[in-house]
Amino acid sequence: MGILRKEANAFVIYENQALGKLVAIPTSDQLKLKTYWKAKDKTQIDAFVEGFPFVQTDEQESLKIDFSKGESYSIPDLKKFN
């Protein structure tokens, strides 16, 4: 039997409160989000991050990430989804 390892998640789920939908943000962009929230002068920092929206599937009656629609989202509208 092989060794089981914990794999890191490729995406972090956020809720876009302005649009009312869930968004998957790559973990590589987490530093951009943290930098924005820690900055005192937020006007000098790019306030947008790339992500992928969740869509409803009728076949499985669940949500899935739509990788064909990469969009830009405003960081102040994003809230981490638990």
Beta strands, then each sheet from edge to edge (+ up, - down):
strand 1: 11-16
strand 2: 21-26
strand 3: 48-57
strand 4: 62-65
strand 5: 71-74
strand 6: 78-80
sheet 1: 4+ 3- 2+ 1- 6+
sheet 2: 4+ 3- 5+
end
